[in-house]
Amino acid sequence: MPTSILAHCTARRAAHRTVQCAAFRGVVSTALTRYGAWVSVIGSTVVFALAHGINLALIPAIVVGAINGILLVRTKSVWPGVIVHAVNNGVSTILIALAG
């Protein structure tokens, strides 16, 4: 795969993940905040995890979703969650590449 195509695909994935984190944390969590911090964290975690499908990614998505929800409540920013999501995706991609 040419380097430019790889760079383009990587940039698109990064943009998609940023928008996804902003949607779940910035919209869903914020909408649920009126019911309390824990409802916000749990509700957005469930929606986030189910959006990844009922498959092998469900449990890791619950963990990452919960971490991101807690980070949002504590920092009042979606960016720490974006970083956690990016690191998680990067590590899992490397592990899959090494295993395959």
C-alpha positions as CSV (number, residue, x, y, z in Angstrom):
1,M,0.0,0.0,0.0
2,P,1.5,3.3,-1.0
3,T,2.4,5.6,1.9
4,S,0.0,8.4,0.8
5,I,-3.0,5.9,0.9
6,L,-1.9,4.7,4.3
7,A,-1.6,8.3,5.6
8,H,-5.0,9.1,4.1
9,C,-6.7,6.1,5.8
10,T,-5.0,6.8,9.1
11,A,-6.2,10.5,9.0
12,R,-9.7,9.4,8.1
13,R,-9.8,6.9,11.0
14,A,-8.5,9.6,13.4
15,A,-11.1,12.0,12.3
16,H,-13.9,9.4,12.6
17,R,-12.8,8.5,16.1
18,T,-12.7,12.1,17.2
19,V,-16.2,12.7,15.9
20,Q,-17.4,9.5,17.5
21,C,-15.9,10.5,20.9
22,A,-17.4,14.0,20.6
23,A,-20.8,12.6,19.8
24,F,-20.9,10.1,22.6
25,R,-19.3,12.3,25.2
26,G,-20.2,15.7,24.0
27,V,-23.9,14.9,23.2
28,V,-25.0,11.8,24.9
29,S,-23.1,12.3,28.2
30,T,-24.0,16.0,28.3
31,A,-27.7,15.2,27.7
32,L,-27.7,12.7,30.5
33,T,-25.8,14.9,33.0
34,R,-29.1,16.5,34.2
35,Y,-29.9,13.1,35.8
36,G,-26.5,13.0,37.6
37,A,-22.9,12.1,36.8
38,W,-23.3,8.4,37.3
39,V,-26.3,8.2,35.0
40,S,-24.3,10.2,32.4
41,V,-21.3,7.8,32.7
42,I,-23.4,4.6,32.7
43,G,-25.8,5.7,30.0
44,S,-23.2,6.9,27.6
45,T,-21.1,3.8,28.3
46,V,-24.0,1.5,27.4
47,V,-24.8,3.4,24.2
48,F,-21.1,3.6,23.2
49,A,-20.5,-0.1,23.8
50,L,-23.7,-1.2,21.9
51,A,-22.7,1.1,19.0
52,H,-19.6,-1.1,18.6
53,G,-21.9,-4.2,18.3
54,I,-22.5,-7.3,20.3
55,N,-19.3,-9.0,19.5
56,L,-15.8,-9.4,20.9
57,A,-15.4,-5.7,21.1
58,L,-18.3,-5.3,23.5
59,I,-16.4,-5.8,26.8
60,P,-13.4,-3.6,25.8
61,A,-15.9,-0.9,24.5
62,I,-17.6,-1.0,27.9
63,V,-14.3,-0.5,29.7
64,V,-13.1,2.3,27.4
65,G,-16.5,3.9,27.5
66,A,-16.6,3.9,31.3
67,I,-13.1,5.4,31.5
68,N,-14.0,8.0,28.9
69,G,-17.2,8.9,30.8
70,I,-15.4,9.3,34.1
71,L,-12.7,11.4,32.4
72,L,-15.4,13.7,31.0
73,V,-17.0,14.1,34.4
74,R,-13.7,14.9,36.1
75,T,-12.1,17.1,33.4
76,K,-15.2,18.6,31.7
77,S,-13.4,17.9,28.4
78,V,-13.9,15.3,25.6
79,W,-10.2,15.4,24.7
80,P,-8.8,13.0,27.4
81,G,-11.4,10.5,26.1
82,V,-10.3,11.0,22.6
83,I,-6.7,10.2,23.6
84,V,-7.7,7.1,25.5
85,H,-9.8,5.9,22.5
86,A,-6.9,6.6,20.1
87,V,-4.4,4.7,22.4
88,N,-6.8,1.8,22.8
89,N,-7.4,1.5,19.0
90,G,-3.6,1.9,18.3
91,V,-2.6,-0.8,20.8
92,S,-5.3,-3.2,19.6
93,T,-4.3,-2.7,16.0
94,I,-0.7,-3.4,16.8
95,L,-1.6,-6.5,18.8
96,I,-3.8,-7.8,16.0
97,A,-1.1,-7.2,13.4
98,L,1.5,-9.0,15.6
99,A,-0.8,-11.9,16.1
100,G,-1.9,-12.3,12.5
